[in-house]
Amino acid sequence: MAETYEGLKRQGVEPEMVFTFRGPSLALISSDHTDVPLDQEQHYEAIAEQIKQLQAKPNVHMEACSVAARLLKVDPDTLLPGIDFVGNAFVSQIGYQSKGFAIIPIF
């Protein structure tokens, strides 16, 4: 995603990005890794660092779906700093799309 951001800048486009996390992706933005094998903890730490670097860029916003958090029992207090809860990520994405944002799903 950082490469995409920088690529837009090189082409003279001022990036405005919103990352919406829903479903199982909430595990990537949670600091609770009690169920993660110790040998995989470093992957989550690397993801947290990448997120922190992206958040430091202008016009980058991140949101987490509270519906997914409830269903997957992800404690909102464990979210990485700077990630906002929204009621429903689908509704949020529809709103952004209606404002002209492109939706790029990442699986």
C-alpha positions, 0 to 999 in steps of 0.5 A, a space after each residue: 500500500 505504501 508503494 501505491 501511495 508513493 506511485 500516486 504521488 509520482 504521477 502528480 496525484 495527491 493520495 487520499 486513502 481510507 483502509 477499512 478492516 472487516 472480518 478476519 482482518 481485524 486480527 491484523 490490527 489487534 494487539 491481542 495475539 494470545 492465540 498466535 504461536 510465538 514464532 508468528 508474533 513477529 509477523 503481527 509486529 511487522 504489520 503493526 509497523 507498516 500500519 504506523 508508517 502508513 498512518 504517518 502519511 498525509 490523507 491516510 485514514 483507517 477504520 475497523 468494523 464494529 460488527 466484525 469485532 463483535 462477531 469475532 470477539 475482538 476487544 475494541 481496546 486492543 486495536 492499534 492506535 489511530 484506527 477508528 471504529 465504525 458501525 459497519 464497514 460495508 456502510 462506510 465503504 458505500 459512503 466512500 464509494 458514493 464520494 468517488 473513492 475506488 474500492 480495492 478489496 484485499 484478501 
